[in-house]
Amino acid sequence: MRRNARILITIAIITAICGTILGVQKVSLNNLERGSDDLLGLTLGLDLQGGSHLIYQAINPETEMPGGVTEDQMKSLSRTIERRVNASGLGEPIIQILGEDRLLIQLPGIRDPGRAKALIGETARLEFKHRTTDVPPKPLTNILKEDVISISADGLSLDKTLKSDDDPDSENTTDYSEAIVFEFSESGTLKFDEIVGSLQTSMITAINAAELGSNPPAPARLGVNIEGAEPLRFQTNGLQIIRLEQKEKKGYKFAIALPSSDTEGTSVLSIEEANAKLGTSPTVNFELSEGHIDEDIGLSGDDLENAYPSQHQSSGAPIVNIEFNERGTKAFGELTTEIYAKQQSSGIRDQIAIILDGQELIAPVVNSPITAGTAIIQGGDFTLERVKDLALLLESGRLPVPIQLIQERDVDAMLGADSLKKSVIAGTAGLSLVLLFMILYYRVPGLIASLSLLIYAMIVLTIFKMLPITLTLSGVAAAILSIGMAVDANILIFERMKDELRTGRTMLSSINIGFNRAWPAIRDGNVSTLITCAILYWFSDQLGATIVQGFAITLAVGVAVSMFTAITVSRTFMRVVTLTPISRNVRLFLPTGGGEIKDNAQN
């Protein structure tokens, strides 16, 4: 009984977990996110929600014939297309390499297949740009004199940590006692809102880059030049500008610490001293230092010959090797020579911004002129995994090999919804009829088998959701078929149990022997089915027959779970029932027509 109790607790825990997972649409555990907006959070395929099914053939660029591509080229091709589709907002693609030179792309739920095909086929934009880091400030001409109503000094109470102007990665927790307050008109406030938003975005970007260990771009800064009784000059970043919360006044407070000229007094101007410097009618001019400017020099992914991960010869640190063609070698050599010369003369370290489809990959600095057409990219936070991914992204700036669309299948969204509805009806009807048959024919064992089948269905659906397995019409057919195979295992067990009761064995003995003798037949039948599923999966993977592949995966999961529920769940429930008074009525444990067996079974 103690053993049965442990198994029952385990079954209860598994059932509770499955019920919880199926009860919510989306599951999020640390970095694991599963679920969708579809039925029970399952991942539905094209034929259940509509979409596009595309198969592309890779073409050898030298022979212009199908095939002859490498594994790395196919991986790079897959990564490029996945990134493009994800960034486009068209949805999350299901991409699979078929054989050696074909690529399957499924786009469930897509409403614009034409745009998807155009996006997949076009070349990505990989650009190398000269990042100038000593950009001179520009006057803000859009902030007019009439936009500024008043300028004054006031007290300031800060409830948040400010970042230092000079070091965006450091924290300055000084409580400023004063601030310069600018009251704007309504139109001036709207203009300044955009400026502050831009400043804050730039500062946060610099902080995040510094935390990642890469070369952070210089954050944008706002220069403030006030002409009053005495001139006041200072610079600030977006995190030091606080919007006024007063209803009667619109504007901003600038948290600053102006040094006092009185060396014997306080080191910072008081509010009274600041107001004295401002005078009665101060005016202001704003200047914006953008931090950096990226200049297009005409160097693109077309000029990149190769990119691959490696390790530094002396330090062993992970690096990315890049190689340019003849044109790229010349352009890259001129760029690095210019940047290095500027660094030597002025100490200003410009960068090379590597941008893929409008998003910055990395912005390395230049340690010496590079004129041979080969270079390395290294970073303090580089790992073997990161340099491998970075090399793949650089390689995928342009499609590594040409591709040709060889198969296309579109499923209308309404047709998919209709298929889903019919699938749910078919699955529910099939399961209900099986449960009804088992209860009417096998009585108490049939009732227990029905309970096991419900647990089986919950476990299978949970596995589909958490792996996740994309459920298609063929997968639904396989799931319904696996229900029949799960029932088949129970029927074998109950028939063997009936034979043991006929020989005069007790109820508990008949259950144990019936399960043990039925197990070889159940095992052999299910293992042969699993072998068939593996063969189907392999052939469908090679030929791109995803319908057959979905059938094989779903059937394999169903068969594996059915063995667990038939042998563990059903047997445990049967053992527990034999310990109750109901087991004294043997007729309740016999199938219809088995009444000739006497009530000779005792516990």
N, C-alpha and C positions, 0 to 999 in steps of 0.2 A: 504493500500500500504506500510505503514511503517513496518507492521509486515512481509509482504512478502519480503521486502528488507533485514530485519534482517536474515530471514531464508535463502535467497539466498546467503548472505555473509557467513553464516555458512557452507552452502553446498560447496561454492567455496573454503573455507579454508580447509574443509575435503578433497576435491578433490585434492587440491594442495599438501597437506601433503602426501596423498596416492601416488600421482604421483611421488613425490620426493623420497619416501621410495622405490617404485618399480623401480625407475630409477637408483639406485645404487645397487651394488651387496651386500655390507655389510654396516650395520648401527651400529654406535658406539656412545652411549650417556652415559657419565659418566662410570658406571660399567656395563651398559646394552649393550651387543653386540649381534647383530642378523645378519642373512644372511649367504650365502654360495657361493661357486663357481658355483653352478648349475643355472638353468633357473630362472631369476628374483631374485636370491638370496634365493629361496625357499628351504626348507629342504625336500629332496626327500627320499622316503622309498626304501626298498630293491628292489621291483619290478620295480622301475623306474631308478635305477642306479646300481643294482646288489649288492651282498653281502651275508651275512650269517644270518640265523634266527635260533636261538638255544633256547630250553626250557629245563631247568634243574629242577630236582626233588630233594628237600632237604631230607636227610635221617637222621633219629634219630640215633645218635651214640650208644645209649644204646641198643635199640631194633633191630637196623640195618634194620628197616622197614621205608617206606615212611611216612612223617608227624611227628607230635609230636615235632615241633620246635617252638621257641618263636618268637615274632615280632622283638625283639632286635637282635636275631641271623640272621634273614632274612635281616634286615637293614645293619648289619655288613657284611654279605655276599655280598650284593649289592655294598657297598662302596669298599670292597676289590677288587672285579672284575673290577669295573669301574676304580680304580686307576691303576691296573695292565695294562689294555688295553690302557689307556691314556698314561702311561709312556712308553709303548712299541713302540709307533709311528704307531700302526696299524689303528688308527682313533678314533673317538669319539663314544663310544657305546651308544645305547639306551637301558636302563635297566629298567625293570618294575617287581615289585613283583605281581604275579598272585595268587589270593586267599590267603591262609595261608602258603603254603609250596612250591610254584613253582616260578621260576625266569626266566623271558624272557630276552634274550640278542639279540639285533639286531645290526649288524655291517655293515652298509651301505658302499659300496665302497671298502670293504676289498678284497685284492687280495691273501691273504694267510690264508684261513679258518683253515687249519691244525695247523698252529702256534697259531692262536687265541684260538682254543680248548685246546691246550696243555698249553697255558698261563693261561687260566681260571681255568684249573683243578689242576695246580701245587700249592704247598704250598709256601706262601710268607716267606721271611727271616726276622724274627724279632730277633735282636741281642742286648744283653746288653754287653757293652765293658768298660774296665777300661781305662779311659782317663788320661794319665800322663801329667801333665802340666809343669814339670820342666825338660824338655828334654835337655841334654847337647848338646852344638854345635858340629857339625861335619865338618871337613875340606872338602872344595870343591876340590877334587882331579882332577876333569875334567878340571879345569882352570889351564893350564900349564904356565910355566915361559915365553915361547915364545909367548903365546897369548896376553901378556901385553906388548905393545910397549913403552909406556911412562906414567909417573905419574907426575902431576904438580898441582899447585894451581892456581886458576884463579878467576876472578870476576863472579858474578852471578846475574841476574835480573829475579826475579820470578813474574809471572803474575797469580799465582794460590795459593790458601790456602793450607798449609801443615798441616798434623796431627802430634801431639806430639808423640814422641817415647814412652813416659811413659804412656800416656792416649789416646788410640785410639778414644775415644769419644769426646775429646777436640779438639780445633782448635788452631793452632799456626800461626799467621799472620805476624811473624817477617820476615822482608826482609833480607835474608842472604847476606852478602857482599862478601863472598868467597865460593869457592867450590873446592873439590879435583877432578881433571879430570883424568880419566883413558882412555887412547887410546888403543883400542884393534885391533888385526888383524881381518881379515874377518871371519875366523873360530872362533876366540875368541868372536867376537861380536855376532855371532849366538848362541854360548853357553850361553853367558850372557843374551841374550834376553829371554831365557827360565827361567833363574833364576829370573830376574826382574818380568816377568809375574806371576810366582808362588808367589813372595813376595807381589805383588799388589793384587792378588786374595785373599791371606790370610788376608791382612789388610782390604780389603773391606768387607770380611765375618765377621770379628770381629766388624767392625763399624756397620754393619747392625744388628748383633745380639744384640749389645748394645742398638741400637735404639728401638728394639722390646722389650727390658726389660728382656731378658733372660741372662743366664750366657755366656758371650762371650768367645770363646777360645782365648788363647794367640796368637797374630799374629806372623808369622814367621819373623825373623830378620836376617840381614846379618852383621856378624862381620868382620871388616876390620883391618888387622894388617900390618902396613907399617914399613919396616926396611930401614931407611935412615941415614942422619946425626944424627938424633935423632928419636927414635921410636914414631910412632903415632898409637893410638888405639881408635877406635870408632865403634859404632853400628848404623845401619840405617834400615828403613823399605822401602817397595817398593814405597811409595808415595814421598820419598825424593830423588829418583834416577831419573835423567832426561837424556834422550838420546841426544847426540850431533846432531845438525842439520847441521853441516858443511860438505860439500861435500868432502873436502880433508882429513877429520879426522873422524874416526869411533870410537865411545866409549860412555862413560857416564860421567855425572857430578853428584857428590854426594853433596847435599846441607847439610852443616854441620856448626857448630859454635864451633871451637876448643878454649878452654879457654887458656888465656895467663898466663904465669908464672909470668909476671910483674904485681904485685898487684897495683903499682902506675900508670900504664899505662892503656891502653884499656883492657876491660875484655875479648875480643875476639882477636884471632890472626889475624893480617893483612895478605894480600896476600904475601907480601915480607917475613914476619916472617914464614909463612907456607912453602914457597919455601925453606927458609933457613933450616928448620927442615927436609925437604925431601932430600936435598942434590942433588948430580949430578946423581946418579944411584940407586934410591930406588927400592926395591922389595916389593911384597905384597903377603899375604896369606889371603884367604877368608874362613870364617867359617859360616855355616848356622845353625841357631837355628830354628827348624821346628815349635816351638810353642807348639805342643802337639802330642802325639802318642796314638792311640787307640789300646789297646791290647785285643785280643780275649780270653775270659776266659771260653768259652764253655757254656755260659748261653744264651738261645734262647727262642723263643716264645713257644716252646714245654714245657718249664718249667713254663710258666705263666698260672696260673689257672683262674684268673679273673681280670678284670679292669673295674671300673665304676666311674662315676662322683659323687662328694659329696661336702660337705661344712665342713670347719674346725669347730670343736666343740666349741672352745673358741672365735675365731675371725669371724667366719661365711664366711671366704674367700673361693672361689671355689678351690677345690683340686681334684686330681685323686687318687683313691685308687687302689692299685695293690696287688694281692695275688699270691704266688708261690706254686707249688706242693712240695713234700718232697725233691726231688733232687734240685729244684730251690731254696728252702729255705736255704739249706746248702751252695750252691754256692754263693747266694746273701749275706748271713751272713758273709762268709769269705771275700768277696770283700769289704763290707762296714766296716768291722772291720779293714782291712788293710788300707783302705783310711783314716779312722778316726784316727788310730794310727799315720800315717804319718803326718796328719794335726796337731796333738797334739805335736809331737816331732819337726817338722820343720816349721810349719805354712803354708805349701804348701797344697792348697785345690785341690786335684784331683777330677775328675768328673766321673759320670756314663753316658756314651753316649748310648742313646737308638736309634737304627738305624733300619729303616724299608725299605727293598728292596734297600739298599745302600744309603738311604737318612736319614739324622739326623732328628728325631722328636723333641728331647729335650735332654739336657745334665745337669741334676740336680747335685747339690753338696750333700755331706753327712754330716748331723749334728750330727749323733750318730750311733753306730753300730746297725744294724737291723738284728736280728737273729730269729724273730718269723715268718718270711715268709710273713708278711704284711707290706706295706709301703705306704706313701703318697707322691705325687709329687705336689709341690706348687710353684707359681711364682707370682711376683708382677704384671705382665700383664695378669694374668689368669682372664677370664670371664666365666660365666656359659656355654656359647656357646662353648668356646674353650676347656674347660675341657671335655665337652660332646664329641666333635669331637676327642679329643686326646684319650679318653677312647675307642671310637669306633675303632680308628686306632690301638691301642694296642691290642684290642680284635681280630682285623682282621689280626694280624700277621700270624696266621694260620687260615685256613677256620674254622669258628665256628662249622659247621656241614658238613659232607660229602655230595657231590652232584652227581647226576647221570643224564647223558644226555638222555632225553626221546623223543626229537623231533628235527630234523634237516632239514633245507631247504636252499639250496644254489641257488642263481640266478646269472647266468652269466652276466658279465658287458655289453657285446654286446647285450644280450637279454634285459637288462634293458634300454639301450640307445634306442633300437628299440621301446620298450613300451612307453618311454617318447615321442618319435617322434610321434607315433600314437595317444597318448593322447592329445598332442598339436593340432594335425590335427582335432581330434574328437571334442575337445572343441571349436576350432575356427569355424569349420563347423556348429556345433550345434547353437552357439551364432549367427552366420551370418544368418542362415535360420530363426531363431526366429525373428531377427530384420527385415528381409525382409518381413516376413509374417505380422508383426505388422504394418509396414509402408504401405504396399499395402492394407491391409484390414481396418485398423482403421484410416488411413490418418494422420491428425495432432496429435490426441491423440496417435496414434501408433508411430509417430516420437518422441514424448515426452517420451513415455514408453521406446523406444529404447535408448534414451539418459540416462534415469534413470537406464536401465540395464547395460550400460557401467560404470556408476558410481558405481552400485552395484558390478560389477566384480572387479573394482579397490579396493573397500573397503574389499571385501572378501579375495582377494589375499594379501592385506596388513595385515589383521588379521592373515592369515596363516603364513606370514613371521615373524610377531612380537611376536606371542605367545611363541614359534613357534609351528606350527602343522606339523607333518611329513606327507607329501602328498604321498599317495600310489595310485595304480590303482583304488581301491575301493573308495578312496577319490575323485579322478577325476570324477568317475561315479556319486558320490553324489553331487559334485559341478555342474555338467551338469544337474542333476535332479533338483537341487535347482533353476537353471535358469528357468526351466519350471514352477516351483511353483511361482517364482517371476512374470512371465508373467501371470499366472493364476490369481493372485491378481489384476493385471491391467485390465484383461479382465472382471472380475466381476465389477470393478469400471466403466468401459466404457459402459458396457451393462446397468447398473443401470442409468448411465447418459443419455443414449439414451431413456430409459423409461421416464425419467423426461422431456426431450425435447419433447417427444410425447404428454405429457399432457399440453404443452404450456408454460412451465416455461422458464425463461430467461437462458442464457448460464451460467452465474456465479452461479445462484441458482441451476441449474441442476448439476453443478460440485460439489458444496458443499453438496447437498443432496445425490448425487450419491456416493460420498466418504463415507458419514456418514452411509448410509444404507448398503453399501458393507462391511463396517468394521467388523460387528459381524461375518459374514460368513468367512472373511479372518482370523480374530482372532481365531475363533474356529478351523478352518482347520489347521492353523499353530501351535496352541497350542497342538492339538492332535498329530501332527507330532513330535513336540518337546518331548512329553511324550514317544512316540514310540522310539525316539532316545535315551532317558535316559534309557529305558528298554534294548535296544540293547547294549548300552554301559556297563551296569551293568553285563549282562550275558556274554558278550565277555570278560570283565575284569576277571570274575571268571573262565572262561573256557580257557582263553589264546587265543581266536580267534581274533587276532589283525586286520585281514582283516575286520571283521564286526565292530570292534571298530573304525577303521579309517573312515569307511563309516558313522557311527553314529555321530562322532565328526564333520566331514566336512558338513554333511547334516544339523546338528543343527546350525552351524555358518551361513550357507547359508540361512536357513529359517529365522533366527533372523534378518539378514541384509535385506532380501527381504521385511519384514514388514516395516522397516524404509524407504526404497527407494520407495515402493509403496504408502505409506500413506503420507510421508513427502515430498520427492523429486518430485514425479509425481504430487501431488496435488498443490505444490507451483508453478511448471512450468505451469500447466494448468491455475491457477489463473492469472499468469502474462500474458499469451497469451490472456486471455479474455479482457485484457485492451488495446489490439492492434486492429487495423482495421480488421485484418484477422478474428476476431471472428464474424463479421457480416455475413460471408458466412457459414451458419450452415452446409451445405453439407460437408464441409471439416472436420467437427467434428463428422460425422456420419459414421458408418461402411458401407462397400459396401452392397447395397440393402436397405439402410435406406432412400432413396430419397423421400419417401412419406411424410416425415415430412416437414412442411412448414418452411420457414425462419422467424419464429416468435420469435426468441430469441434475445433479446436486452440487452445491459448492463445497 
